[in-house]
Amino acid sequence: MSLDKNAVEQPANKLLAALPVSDYERLVPHLKLVSLATHQVIYEAGEPIIHVYFLQDAVVSVVASMEDGSMVEVGIVSKEGMVGIPVILGGNTTITKAFVQVSGAGMQIDANVLRTEFNRGGAIQNLLLRYVQAVYSELGQAAACNRLHILEERLARWLLTVSDRLESEDFPLTQEFISQMLGVRRSGVTVAASTLSRAGIIRYQRGHIRILNREDLEATSCECYRVIQGEFARLLENQPRRDRR
């Protein structure tokens, strides 16, 4: 899939869009627009990361797996970020696995190219390090949330996060998948989702979830959603951007 002029001038990925023109233009010759299919593996635990992805409308889950085959989501990425953070941190492998949760598109770049650009310093390094800090904050808050908050609150937080990353209130998700991502039994997700459904907050049908009342969903969520949202805004969204004229 080739890059058209509009995709180059107005990148959908928020990190690419936040770069100064000169830094972004250095990346353009190395960016490739690719389609990402549901369940497609981006990288496996322990294997070298060959490509980094700046997502457009796809959603990727980063998961930790146990010896018994169970797994839990430790990160979720879409157009606000990138998949392949270890590449810029000096490592080339990680203990987690990344796969596509919701199909879509993304900008693919060779890991070595991005590493070279990052090591130049300047705006690219500054922006990506702020993104790493935002992700680090999200991981810490989510760890506390999973230990201290009830499932209904955690489910509300997770649904709000998916909605934000997709910029949509209607998305495909099965209860089995949600239970895997939250690291809980499917029966627990069924009960929590039914509670939200009866309250008129969400509608769940045939593997699709629609948020009907976002205000009530935010009220149901624990404070972790607002803390994480605020940190991403502080570090990334509230930064000045350059026109691409």
Backbone torsions as a table, in degrees:
resi	resn	phi	psi	omega
1	MET	NA	120.7	-176.4
2	SER	-89.9	159.3	178.8
3	LEU	-84.0	125.1	173.3
4	ASP	-88.7	171.0	-174.9
5	LYS	-60.5	-40.0	-178.3
6	ASN	-66.1	-40.2	179.9
7	ALA	-64.9	-31.8	179.1
8	VAL	-74.2	-46.5	-174.6
9	GLU	-74.7	-29.6	-179.2
10	GLN	-130.1	73.6	-178.1
11	PRO	-62.0	135.3	-178.7
12	ALA	-73.6	-28.0	178.8
13	ASN	-70.4	131.4	-172.7
14	LYS	-72.0	-28.6	176.8
15	LEU	-70.0	-45.8	178.2
16	LEU	-62.9	-39.5	-178.8
17	ALA	-66.7	-24.1	-177.4
18	ALA	-85.5	-9.3	-177.8
19	LEU	-75.4	144.9	170.9
20	PRO	-58.8	154.7	-175.0
21	VAL	-54.1	-48.1	-174.7
22	SER	-62.9	-40.3	179.8
23	ASP	-69.0	-42.1	180.0
24	TYR	-64.7	-41.9	-177.2
25	GLU	-65.5	-27.4	175.2
26	ARG	-67.3	-28.8	-179.6
27	LEU	-82.0	-30.3	-171.6
28	VAL	-50.5	-45.6	-178.7
29	PRO	-62.7	-18.1	-176.2
30	HIS	-102.1	-3.9	-178.5
31	LEU	-88.7	137.9	178.1
32	LYS	-129.0	124.2	178.7
33	LEU	-78.0	122.4	-177.0
34	VAL	-128.2	152.7	173.6
35	SER	-90.9	137.4	-179.0
36	LEU	-119.1	120.7	-175.6
37	ALA	-91.2	150.4	177.6
38	THR	-54.7	134.1	-179.3
39	HIS	76.2	-1.7	177.2
40	GLN	-63.1	131.9	-180.0
41	VAL	-82.9	126.8	177.8
42	ILE	-86.1	-45.6	171.3
43	TYR	-155.8	153.5	178.7
44	GLU	-102.3	154.9	176.5
45	ALA	-61.4	134.1	175.4
46	GLY	81.5	-4.5	-179.9
47	GLU	-103.5	147.7	-179.5
48	PRO	-57.8	139.0	176.3
49	ILE	-88.6	113.6	-174.3
50	ILE	-89.3	-36.8	-177.6
51	HIS	-128.6	150.6	172.5
52	VAL	-111.1	145.3	-177.3
53	TYR	-122.4	125.9	169.5
54	PHE	-98.7	103.7	-169.3
55	LEU	-73.9	151.0	175.6
56	GLN	-105.0	-69.6	179.2
57	ASP	-128.0	0.5	172.9
58	ALA	-75.5	158.7	174.5
59	VAL	-124.3	128.5	-178.3
60	VAL	-116.5	134.0	174.9
61	SER	-99.6	135.7	173.0
62	VAL	-105.8	122.1	-171.9
63	VAL	-125.9	151.8	171.8
64	ALA	-106.4	133.3	-177.6
65	SER	-112.3	146.9	178.5
66	MET	-102.8	169.4	-178.5
67	GLU	-62.9	-28.2	-179.2
68	ASP	-83.4	2.9	178.2
69	GLY	95.2	-11.2	179.1
70	SER	-72.0	155.7	179.9
71	MET	-147.5	160.7	178.0
72	VAL	-143.2	143.0	-179.6
73	GLU	-74.1	132.6	176.8
74	VAL	-116.5	-4.5	178.2
75	GLY	-165.7	152.0	178.2
76	ILE	-138.7	131.3	-171.6
77	VAL	-131.3	139.2	170.6
78	SER	-144.0	-140.1	-171.3
79	LYS	-66.1	-11.5	178.7
80	GLU	-78.7	-10.8	-171.3
81	GLY	-150.7	-155.5	-176.9
82	MET	-136.4	155.3	176.4
83	VAL	-112.2	120.0	-178.7
84	GLY	125.5	30.4	-178.1
85	ILE	-51.7	-39.4	-178.3
86	PRO	-54.5	-25.9	-178.8
87	VAL	-60.2	-38.9	-177.1
88	ILE	-90.9	-4.7	-178.7
89	LEU	-100.1	6.3	176.8
90	GLY	100.0	-12.0	176.9
91	GLY	-102.7	165.5	179.2
92	ASN	-127.2	0.2	175.9
93	THR	-136.4	168.8	178.7
94	THR	-151.5	165.6	-179.1
95	ILE	-85.7	-4.4	-178.7
96	THR	-100.5	167.9	176.4
97	LYS	-120.6	143.8	177.6
98	ALA	-122.2	132.1	177.8
99	PHE	-144.7	161.2	-175.2
100	VAL	-78.7	123.3	178.0
101	GLN	-90.2	-42.6	177.2
102	VAL	-128.6	126.4	-176.3
103	SER	-63.9	157.2	-179.8
104	GLY	168.8	-152.9	-177.0
105	ALA	-122.2	161.6	176.5
106	GLY	-158.7	160.8	176.4
107	MET	-94.1	119.2	179.7
108	GLN	-97.5	138.1	177.2
109	ILE	-139.3	143.5	178.3
110	ASP	-60.7	134.7	-176.4
111	ALA	-59.7	-38.9	-179.1
112	ASN	-65.9	-37.1	178.8
113	VAL	-64.0	-48.0	-179.0
114	LEU	-64.8	-38.6	178.8
115	ARG	-60.8	-42.6	178.4
116	THR	-62.3	-44.3	179.5
117	GLU	-65.3	-40.1	178.9
118	PHE	-62.2	-42.2	-177.7
119	ASN	-71.0	-11.0	173.8
120	ARG	-69.3	-18.9	-176.4
121	GLY	81.8	-157.6	176.0
122	GLY	74.1	-151.6	-170.5
123	ALA	-64.8	-39.8	-179.1
124	ILE	-63.0	-47.5	179.9
125	GLN	-62.4	-44.3	-179.2
126	ASN	-60.9	-45.9	-178.6
127	LEU	-64.4	-46.5	-176.9
128	LEU	-69.0	-32.7	176.4
129	LEU	-68.3	-36.2	175.2
130	ARG	-65.9	-36.7	175.7
131	TYR	-63.8	-43.0	178.3
132	VAL	-60.1	-41.4	178.5
133	GLN	-62.8	-40.3	178.5
134	ALA	-62.3	-43.3	178.8
135	VAL	-65.7	-40.7	177.9
136	TYR	-60.2	-42.3	178.2
137	SER	-63.8	-40.7	179.2
138	GLU	-63.7	-41.7	179.1
139	LEU	-62.0	-44.9	-179.6
140	GLY	-64.5	-44.0	-179.5
141	GLN	-66.6	-39.5	-179.8
142	ALA	-66.1	-36.2	178.2
143	ALA	-62.9	-43.0	177.2
144	ALA	-65.8	-41.3	-179.1
145	CYS	-60.8	-45.8	-178.1
146	ASN	-64.4	-24.4	-179.7
147	ARG	-89.4	-33.1	-167.1
148	LEU	-109.1	-17.9	-172.7
149	HIS	-112.0	151.4	-176.9
150	ILE	-72.3	160.7	-173.7
151	LEU	-60.7	-39.2	-179.1
152	GLU	-60.0	-41.5	178.2
153	GLU	-66.6	-42.3	-179.7
154	ARG	-65.6	-40.6	178.0
155	LEU	-62.9	-43.4	178.5
156	ALA	-60.7	-44.4	178.1
157	ARG	-59.9	-44.9	-176.5
158	TRP	-66.3	-42.7	178.9
159	LEU	-63.9	-39.3	177.2
160	LEU	-64.2	-39.1	179.7
161	THR	-65.7	-46.1	178.0
162	VAL	-60.4	-43.1	179.6
163	SER	-61.0	-43.9	179.2
164	ASP	-62.4	-44.4	-176.1
165	ARG	-67.9	-35.2	178.4
166	LEU	-84.4	-18.2	-171.9
167	GLU	54.7	45.1	180.0
168	SER	-151.0	151.3	176.9
169	GLU	-107.4	14.0	178.9
170	ASP	-136.4	117.0	-176.4
171	PHE	-152.2	154.6	-178.9
172	PRO	-82.6	120.2	177.0
173	LEU	-153.3	129.0	175.7
174	THR	-93.0	155.3	178.1
175	GLN	-63.6	-33.4	178.1
176	GLU	-62.7	-43.2	179.5
177	PHE	-66.1	-44.0	179.6
178	ILE	-59.6	-41.7	-179.6
179	SER	-62.7	-38.5	177.7
180	GLN	-66.0	-43.2	-177.1
181	MET	-68.2	-35.2	-179.9
182	LEU	-88.0	-9.2	179.0
183	GLY	69.7	37.4	-179.3
184	VAL	-131.6	169.5	177.4
185	ARG	-69.5	149.2	179.8
186	ARG	-61.3	-35.1	-179.5
187	SER	-61.9	-34.4	178.3
188	GLY	-67.2	-40.9	177.5
189	VAL	-64.2	-39.4	179.0
190	THR	-59.0	-45.2	-179.8
191	VAL	-65.0	-47.2	-178.2
192	ALA	-64.5	-43.5	179.4
193	ALA	-65.4	-37.2	178.7
194	SER	-65.1	-38.0	177.6
195	THR	-61.8	-45.4	178.7
196	LEU	-66.7	-35.9	-179.8
197	SER	-68.2	-45.6	179.7
198	ARG	-62.8	-29.9	179.8
199	ALA	-80.5	-2.8	179.4
200	GLY	76.7	20.1	-177.1
201	ILE	-88.1	-39.3	178.1
202	ILE	-133.8	164.9	169.9
203	ARG	-126.5	126.8	178.7
204	TYR	-118.0	123.4	-177.6
205	GLN	-156.1	124.8	173.9
206	ARG	52.6	46.7	176.3
207	GLY	76.8	11.3	177.5
208	HIS	-121.1	142.0	176.9
209	ILE	-119.7	133.6	174.1
210	ARG	-122.8	128.0	175.4
211	ILE	-81.5	118.8	-177.5
212	LEU	-93.6	-33.0	-177.3
213	ASN	-138.3	91.5	-175.7
214	ARG	-65.1	-37.5	-179.2
215	GLU	-60.0	-44.0	179.3
216	ASP	-70.4	-33.1	178.0
217	LEU	-65.8	-40.5	176.7
218	GLU	-65.5	-36.1	178.1
219	ALA	-67.9	-32.3	179.4
220	THR	-74.3	-34.4	-179.1
221	SER	-64.7	153.6	173.5
222	CYS	-72.7	176.4	-177.7
223	GLU	-68.2	-12.8	-176.0
224	CYS	-61.3	-35.0	178.7
225	TYR	-61.4	-46.3	-177.9
226	ARG	-68.6	-36.4	179.0
227	VAL	-63.8	-48.2	-178.8
228	ILE	-65.9	-44.2	179.2
229	GLN	-59.3	-42.6	-179.7
230	GLY	-65.6	-36.8	-179.2
231	GLU	-70.6	-40.0	176.2
232	PHE	-62.6	-41.7	179.8
233	ALA	-64.8	-42.9	-179.1
234	ARG	-62.8	-42.1	-173.6
235	LEU	-86.6	-26.5	-171.9
236	LEU	-125.6	-49.5	-170.8
237	GLU	-76.6	-26.3	-176.6
238	ASN	-93.9	21.3	179.3
239	GLN	-95.1	146.8	178.1
240	PRO	-64.6	144.1	178.4
241	ARG	-119.2	155.5	-178.8
242	ARG	-101.0	142.0	174.8
243	ASP	-68.9	149.7	-179.1
244	ARG	-105.9	40.0	-179.2
245	ARG	-73.4	NA	NA
